[in-house]
Amino acid sequence: MKTSSAKQKGRRFQQEVRDTLLEVGCGLEPDDIRSASMGAYGEDILFSPAARKQFPFSIECKNVEKLSIWRCIDQARSNAPEGTTPMVAFTRNREVPHVAMPMEEFIKIYKVYLDAQKD
């Protein structure tokens, strides 16, 4: 695959992640969650302060057939601003997207889900 095609594939996935977050974000505007330009240093998904309050995660997006998950996690960690949780969103051709995040953060989210089920 040509480099330009690979970047376009990655850009489409970043935009898909951004669009999904905007769909579930409470009262967020399109400018609140943006896809970073390809090759830019730092987070792949950029958040306004309002969006960051709702979503305290730093996302590294990968759309590749073969993934070195530990390299991706290291990249997410190094790009994560202070106070955010690093997360890797990844997919490959003909697959649904997945996320990898620290287990303790997943457990926090799951506990919130369980508490909401009690109501």
C-alpha positions as CSV (number, residue, x, y, z in Angstrom):
1,M,0.0,0.0,0.0
2,K,1.3,3.5,-0.9
3,T,2.1,5.8,2.0
4,S,-0.6,8.2,0.8
5,S,-3.2,5.5,0.8
6,A,-2.2,4.3,4.3
7,K,-2.5,7.9,5.6
8,Q,-5.9,8.3,4.0
9,K,-7.0,5.0,5.6
10,G,-5.8,6.2,9.0
11,R,-7.4,9.6,8.5
12,R,-10.8,8.0,7.8
13,F,-10.6,5.9,11.0
14,Q,-9.7,9.0,13.1
15,Q,-12.7,10.8,11.6
16,E,-14.9,7.8,12.3
17,V,-13.8,7.8,16.0
18,R,-14.4,11.6,16.1
19,D,-17.8,11.3,14.6
20,T,-18.8,8.5,17.0
21,L,-17.7,10.5,20.0
22,L,-19.7,13.5,18.8
23,E,-22.8,11.4,18.4
24,V,-22.7,10.4,22.1
25,G,-21.2,13.6,23.5
26,C,-23.8,15.6,25.5
27,G,-24.2,19.0,23.9
28,L,-20.9,19.0,22.2
29,E,-20.3,21.0,19.0
30,P,-18.3,19.7,16.0
31,D,-15.4,22.0,17.0
32,D,-15.2,20.3,20.4
33,I,-13.8,17.1,19.1
34,R,-11.4,17.2,16.1
35,S,-9.2,14.8,14.2
36,A,-5.6,15.8,14.2
37,S,-3.7,16.2,10.9
38,M,-1.8,13.1,9.8
39,G,1.8,13.1,11.0
40,A,1.1,15.7,13.7
41,Y,2.8,15.0,17.0
42,G,0.5,14.2,19.9
43,E,-3.0,13.0,20.3
44,D,-4.9,11.7,17.2
45,I,-8.2,13.1,18.6
46,L,-8.2,16.7,19.9
47,F,-10.6,17.8,22.6
48,S,-11.8,21.3,23.6
49,P,-11.9,21.9,27.4
50,A,-15.7,21.1,27.5
51,A,-15.2,17.9,25.6
52,R,-12.3,16.9,27.8
53,K,-14.5,17.2,30.9
54,Q,-16.8,14.6,29.4
55,F,-14.1,12.4,27.9
56,P,-10.9,12.3,30.0
57,F,-9.1,9.9,27.6
58,S,-6.3,10.4,25.2
59,I,-6.8,8.4,22.0
60,E,-4.3,6.9,19.7
61,C,-6.0,5.6,16.5
62,K,-4.6,2.7,14.4
63,N,-6.1,1.3,11.2
64,V,-3.6,-1.4,10.2
65,E,-3.7,-5.1,9.4
66,K,-0.9,-6.0,11.9
67,L,-0.7,-4.2,15.2
68,S,2.0,-4.1,17.8
69,I,-0.3,-3.3,20.7
70,W,2.5,-2.5,23.1
71,R,4.1,0.0,20.8
72,C,0.7,1.6,20.3
73,I,0.1,1.7,24.1
74,D,3.5,3.3,24.6
75,Q,2.7,5.9,22.0
76,A,-0.7,6.6,23.6
77,R,1.0,7.0,27.0
78,S,3.7,9.4,25.7
79,N,1.1,11.6,23.9
80,A,-1.5,11.6,26.8
81,P,-1.8,15.0,28.5
82,E,-1.6,15.0,32.3
83,G,-4.8,13.9,33.9
84,T,-6.0,11.8,30.9
85,T,-6.1,8.1,30.4
86,P,-4.3,6.7,27.4
87,M,-6.5,4.6,25.1
88,V,-5.8,2.9,21.7
89,A,-8.6,2.7,19.2
90,F,-7.8,0.2,16.5
91,T,-9.3,-1.7,13.6
92,R,-8.4,-3.4,10.4
93,N,-10.1,-4.1,7.1
94,R,-13.6,-5.6,7.6
95,E,-13.4,-5.5,11.4
96,V,-15.3,-3.5,14.0
97,P,-13.2,-1.0,15.9
98,H,-11.9,-2.0,19.4
99,V,-10.2,-0.1,22.2
100,A,-7.5,-1.0,24.6
101,M,-7.2,0.9,27.9
102,P,-5.9,0.2,31.4
103,M,-8.0,-2.4,33.2
104,E,-8.5,-0.1,36.3
105,E,-10.1,2.5,34.0
106,F,-12.4,-0.1,32.4
107,I,-13.5,-1.3,35.9
108,K,-14.3,2.3,36.9
109,I,-16.5,2.6,33.8
110,Y,-18.1,-0.8,34.5
111,K,-18.9,0.2,38.1
112,V,-20.7,3.4,36.8
113,Y,-22.6,1.2,34.4
114,L,-23.6,-1.2,37.2
115,D,-24.7,1.7,39.4
116,A,-26.9,3.1,36.5
117,Q,-28.5,-0.3,36.2
118,K,-29.7,-0.2,39.8
119,D,-31.8,2.9,39.2
